[in-house]
Amino acid sequence: MNDSPTNSQGHNSGSRIASPRTIMIAAVAVMTLAMLIAPRQARANGVPIRIPLAYLTGLSNTGAPDARGEAELSFAEATIKLDVRGLSPLRNETYTVWLAKSS
């Protein structure tokens, strides 16, 4: 025979079922704690960066002023792709890309 007190529905009053609100608060607390404890690392997402290219008066020192293009930098693949228009064809020469650290 069970000596535990029972409620009007015949359930053991010693064991309670948490309300949906209490469960939600506990879940939010656990998720918040997990986010605070989890290590944080910055990772590149692999999305290429597109940079418009144009002749800059006062900075560009040679070439066609109407030349335009786009550089696509992919850090994940360690590549640079160039699409340029308006450059004069060269004979026995090549165009060169210079990379410089910005200030």
HUBEL-V401768 format. One record per pair of residues at least 24 apart in sequence whose C-alpha atoms are under 7 Angstrom apart, sorted by sequence separation. I is the first residue (numbers start at 0). J is the second residue. D is the distance in whole Angstrom. If there is no record, write none. Layout:
BEGIN
i=I j=J d=D
i=I j=J d=D
END
This chain:
BEGIN
i=47 j=71 d=6
i=48 j=72 d=5
i=47 j=72 d=5
i=48 j=73 d=7
i=47 j=73 d=4
i=46 j=73 d=7
i=45 j=73 d=7
i=45 j=74 d=7
i=45 j=75 d=5
i=43 j=75 d=7
END
